[in-house]
């Protein structure tokens, strides 16, 4: 087996006496698609925030390509792209302008950024609406623009929090096909969902969350066998 791109050991988050996440262990190989499955409030988003260094763990450790997200956030941000449940784009700017702004923040040279933006918009099939304001975009289009930003930044890994939430069946299918395409090109993907059919359709392995703990971590086939 190759060196894991992400490794978490004993990850715990406490808020006072309440335990949101209790001792989560994860090891993700490069190129895998991992699904975090569980009901709302099971600890999936809190785990994601700890993996990204956006909230500090009460106990445990995280390494992404050997780096600590809290101590080396810029290096980790170069490796991992994050698509939160509510994506923050500037509604008054076009899709292309939003990506250009993100490219500037990421320090990508202007000429290189233009090429990357064009390629990313084509990959997510938004090139035809690249000059429309984001305020006119549906939720599905915004999700695809979020993935375009991750592609533009050339991230090795993407973490997607409930990416299909609020999407109609066609938009859901389009997004899942895009995830499979990115995975086929070597990107490591972790996505959270409370819907079994979503993670079943695209994930190599599934992490089943229950009350802040991992009840199962294995393949779709192993989960099917466990559930009978």
C-alpha positions in Angstrom: 0.0 0.0 0.0 1.1 3.5 -0.7 1.6 6.2 1.9 -1.9 7.6 3.0 -2.7 11.1 1.7 -4.7 11.6 4.9 -4.4 10.0 8.3 -6.3 10.8 11.5 -5.8 9.1 14.8 -8.1 9.4 17.9 -9.8 12.5 16.6 -12.0 13.9 19.3 -14.0 17.1 19.7 -15.6 18.1 23.0 -17.8 21.2 23.7 -17.8 21.4 27.5 -19.2 18.1 28.7 -20.7 17.2 25.3 -18.7 15.0 22.9 -19.4 15.8 19.2 -16.7 13.4 17.8 -15.2 10.5 19.9 -11.9 9.0 18.8 -12.2 8.8 15.0 -9.4 6.9 13.1 -9.2 7.4 9.3 -6.6 6.4 6.7 -7.2 7.5 3.1 -5.1 6.3 0.2 -4.3 8.6 -2.8 -7.0 8.3 -5.5 -9.7 6.8 -3.2 -13.3 8.1 -3.0 -14.3 7.9 0.7 -17.9 8.5 1.8 -18.8 9.8 5.3 -22.3 8.5 5.9 -24.6 9.3 8.8 -27.6 11.3 9.9 -27.3 15.1 10.5 -25.6 15.7 13.8 -23.6 12.4 13.7 -20.3 14.3 13.7 -19.4 14.3 9.9 -19.0 18.1 9.5 -17.1 18.5 12.8 -14.8 15.7 11.6 -14.3 17.5 8.3 -13.5 20.8 10.0 -10.9 19.1 12.2 -9.3 17.4 9.2 -9.0 20.8 7.5 -7.7 22.5 10.6 -10.7 24.8 10.7 -11.5 23.8 14.2 -9.0 22.5 16.7 -9.4 18.9 17.9 -9.7 18.3 21.7 -7.6 15.2 21.3 -5.9 13.2 18.5 -3.9 14.1 15.4 -4.4 14.7 11.7 -1.7 14.5 8.9 -2.4 15.4 5.3 0.6 14.4 3.2 2.5 14.3 6.5 1.6 17.9 7.4 -0.5 19.2 10.4 -3.4 21.3 9.1 -3.2 23.5 12.2 0.6 24.1 12.1 1.0 24.2 8.3 -2.4 25.5 7.0 -1.1 27.0 3.7 0.6 23.8 2.6 -2.5 21.8 3.5 -4.7 24.3 1.6 -2.6 23.8 -1.5 -3.2 20.0 -1.3 -6.9 20.0 -0.3 -9.9 21.8 -1.7 -13.0 22.2 0.4 -16.6 22.5 -0.8 -18.7 23.4 2.2 -22.5 22.9 2.4 -23.0 26.6 1.8 -20.6 27.9 -0.8 -19.4 31.5 -0.6 -19.1 33.1 -4.0 -19.6 36.7 -4.9 -23.1 36.9 -6.5 -22.3 40.2 -8.3 -19.3 38.6 -10.1 -19.4 36.2 -13.0 -18.2 32.6 -12.7 -15.0 33.5 -14.5 -14.5 36.6 -12.3 -15.0 34.5 -9.1 -12.4 32.0 -10.2 -10.0 34.8 -11.2 -10.3 36.3 -7.8 -9.6 32.9 -6.1 -6.6 32.4 -8.4 -5.2 35.8 -7.3 -5.6 34.8 -3.6 -3.9 31.5 -4.4 -0.9 33.3 -6.0 -1.4 31.8 -9.5 0.2 34.0 -12.2 -2.4 35.8 -14.4 -1.6 34.1 -17.7 -1.5 30.6 -16.1 -4.7 31.4 -14.2 -6.5 32.2 -17.4 -5.6 28.8 -18.9 -6.5 27.0 -15.7 -9.8 28.8 -15.4 -10.8 27.9 -19.0 -9.9 24.2 -18.4 -11.7 24.1 -15.1 -14.9 25.6 -16.5 -14.9 23.1 -19.3 -14.3 20.2 -16.9 -17.4 21.1 -14.9 -19.4 22.0 -18.0 -19.9 25.7 -17.1 -17.9 27.2 -20.0 -21.1 28.3 -21.8 -22.2 30.3 -18.7 -18.8 31.5 -17.6 -19.7 35.2 -18.0 -23.1 35.0 -16.2 -23.3 36.5 -12.7 -23.4 33.8 -10.0 -26.6 35.3 -8.7 -28.4 33.7 -11.6 -26.9 30.2 -10.9 -28.9 27.3 -9.5 -27.6 25.4 -6.5 -26.3 22.7 -8.8 -24.4 25.2 -10.9 -22.9 26.7 -7.7 -21.7 23.3 -6.6 -20.1 22.7 -10.0 -18.4 26.1 -9.8 -17.1 25.2 -6.3 -15.6 22.0 -7.9 -14.2 24.2 -10.7 -12.3 26.2 -8.1 -10.8 23.0 -6.7 -9.8 21.9 -10.2 -8.3 25.3 -11.0 -6.1 25.2 -7.9 -4.9 21.7 -9.0 -5.7 20.2 -5.6 -4.7 16.6 -5.0 -7.7 16.0 -2.7 -11.2 17.4 -2.4 -13.5 17.3 0.7 -17.1 17.8 -0.2 -19.7 18.4 2.6 -23.2 17.3 1.6 -22.5 18.2 -2.1 -25.9 16.8 -3.3 -28.0 18.4 -0.6 -30.9 20.4 -2.1 -30.2 19.2 -5.7 -32.8 17.7 -8.0 -32.2 14.1 -9.3 -30.7 15.3 -12.6 -28.3 17.7 -10.9 -27.4 15.1 -8.4 -26.5 12.6 -11.2 -24.5 15.2 -13.0 -22.5 16.0 -9.8 -21.9 12.3 -9.1 -20.6 11.8 -12.6 -18.3 14.7 -12.2 -16.9 13.3 -9.0 -16.3 9.9 -10.7 -14.5 11.7 -13.5 -12.2 13.6 -11.1 -11.5 10.4 -9.3 -10.7 8.7 -12.5 -8.1 11.4 -13.1 -6.4 10.6 -9.8 -8.0 13.1 -7.4 -8.7 11.8 -3.9 -12.2 12.7 -2.8 -14.0 12.6 0.6 -17.7 13.4 0.6 -20.2 13.4 3.4 -23.9 12.6 3.0 -26.8 11.3 4.9 -28.0 9.4 1.8 -26.8 5.8 1.4 -27.5 5.7 -2.4 -25.3 8.8 -3.0 -22.2 7.3 -1.3 -22.9 3.8 -2.6 -22.8 5.0 -6.2 -19.4 6.7 -6.2 -17.4 5.6 -3.1 -14.7 3.0 -2.8 -15.0 2.8 1.0 -17.6 4.2 3.4 -17.2 5.5 7.0 -20.4 5.1 8.9 -20.9 7.7 11.6 -23.2 7.2 14.6 -23.3 9.7 17.5 -19.8 10.9 16.9 -18.2 7.5 16.5 -17.2 5.4 13.5 -19.4 2.3 13.5 -18.0 0.9 10.3 -15.2 1.7 7.8 -14.9 -0.5 4.7 -16.1 -1.2 1.2 -19.7 -0.9 -0.1 -19.8 -4.7 -0.5 -18.7 -5.2 3.1 -21.3 -2.7 4.3 -24.0 -4.5 2.3 -22.9 -7.8 3.9 -23.0 -6.2 7.4 -26.5 -4.8 6.8 -27.7 -8.1 5.3 
